Amino acid sequence: MHSVDRTTEQMIRSVLAYAENRLRLDPVPLDRGSRDPAELDVALSGLLGEDGHDPDQVLGVYASLLAPAVISADSPRFLGFIPAAPTKASLLFDMVVSCASIQGISWLEAAGPIHAENQVLRLLADKAGLPVSAGGCFVSGGSAANLSALAVAREVAKRASPDRAGRRWRAIVGSEAHSSIGNTLRLLEMDALVVPTADHRLTGGAVRAAIQADGDPGSLAAIVATSGTTNAGIIDDLAGLGEVAGEHHLWFHVDGAYGGAGLFAPSVRNAYAGIELADSFVLDPHKWLFAPFDCAALLYRDPALAKSVHRQDAGYLEVIHDQPGEWNPTDYAYQLTRRARGLPLWFSLCVHGVRAYSAAIETAIDLARQTAAEIRSRDYLELIREPELSVVLFRRAGWRPADYASWADRLLDDQVAFLPPTTWDGETVARFAFLHPHTSMDLVTQILDRMADG
Ligand SMILES: Cc1ncc(COP(=O)(O)O)c(C=O)c1O
């Protein structure tokens, strides 16, 4: 299994050939094979057992039956949830990382790869205007990053108020905060002070008023802002929220898992004013910075605080601490073992240059604007709000939830697009989430045309 024998040679040829073909797909199709567990059981039957099989037979089953039984998030026709659009360079380099077994825990084990990852983190920190002292690490996703950051926020609050020992802490959140924030607060045994606003954009004014009206402001540990809500692409009032956080000595966390990449787009950069006040900031390159799954950047204004919370100590780990020039990614999140998941992004950024990234992000923003204009021009459609980033919410006059569901099902069945409906203020509506620079206005028009017959 570990030597380079005939079987290994055979796999190198066939698996690399398969990977090469997948990489050459342009565009990537949507796909949608079987989702029936019984059918999948039949397809896989007999393969996993005490005896091995010919690698080409196993690869054949994967290629013909498993690989198409997905909806490909990297297809330019994938317009639901938050899509993915990894560059070819990043995908290729992900293979290199996979082949290299880099243990990304510590400087001792992976100084070179971690240094390159840190250059990317520095680029992101510069885009956000965070101080030179800022730093952090790459984790598996926005959920992991939010959890790691808010664990630090809670700990910092605890240390500042030892008199509150044993009592629950709270975080201020907007009504549109991502579901992972609710999950994080539950895991950390914290509660949410939800501050609703008329237009779903959390503002400094609304939060200041909520704190004034609150009966227990001493239990507040953090303000959680979103720089690009998942459902609607709204950027909260970061300047106002950062100011209120400063006034009340609250941790200011900015969840830019989806929208943080907009920092690279000059046309919307002003909307992020105040992001430089963040104590912690999350941006998922596996979303809008065109990296493969799974890759989230987590940055702290004062990484020493994060280290004081997340550092793991054990006799066998002593050697990783106190290395000259040391930067141990494990010190900045709850994880220990860690893939050097920032490297594919580093490689692709170096190959293509930052300008190409800015242009690709602007392309999706521009498509959202064109789509909004197209929706406004059709009398059977209604734009719900002007897109700020690359999400567009709209309704079809007279449609009920079942109409949206069958429209979306038909689009997927016909392999036109994947865009499941969402809800807005309790109403089922349609939603485009653009991200792939090759999604065309032509495709958008086709999709909207298919709503014409009510
Ligand atoms: C704003 C926001 N935060 C957090 C997350 C969670 O990220 P992940 O799915 O990488 O855990 C998402 C995912 O869409 C998101 O949009």
PDBQT file of the ligand as one rigid body, heavy atoms in Angstrom, charges set to zero:
ROOT
HETATM    1  C1  LIG A 501     -21.986  34.864   6.262  1.00  0.00    +0.000 C 
HETATM    2  C2  LIG A 501     -21.639  33.422   6.464  1.00  0.00    +0.000 A 
HETATM    3  N1  LIG A 501     -21.062  33.032   7.603  1.00  0.00    +0.000 NA
HETATM    4  C3  LIG A 501     -20.713  31.742   7.833  1.00  0.00    +0.000 A 
HETATM    5  C4  LIG A 501     -20.952  30.772   6.882  1.00  0.00    +0.000 A 
HETATM    6  C5  LIG A 501     -20.567  29.352   7.163  1.00  0.00    +0.000 C 
HETATM    7  O1  LIG A 501     -19.467  29.008   6.400  1.00  0.00    +0.000 OA
HETATM    8  P1  LIG A 501     -19.072  27.463   6.152  1.00  0.00    +0.000 P 
HETATM    9  O2  LIG A 501     -20.193  26.886   5.368  1.00  0.00    +0.000 OA
HETATM   10  O3  LIG A 501     -17.797  27.568   5.399  1.00  0.00    +0.000 OA
HETATM   11  O4  LIG A 501     -18.925  26.821   7.484  1.00  0.00    +0.000 OA
HETATM   12  C6  LIG A 501     -21.558  31.126   5.671  1.00  0.00    +0.000 A 
HETATM   13  C7  LIG A 501     -21.869  30.101   4.654  1.00  0.00    +0.000 C 
HETATM   14  O5  LIG A 501     -22.525  30.334   3.682  1.00  0.00    +0.000 OA
HETATM   15  C8  LIG A 501     -21.895  32.475   5.443  1.00  0.00    +0.000 A 
HETATM   16  O6  LIG A 501     -22.461  32.874   4.293  1.00  0.00    +0.000 OA
ENDROOT
TORSDOF 0
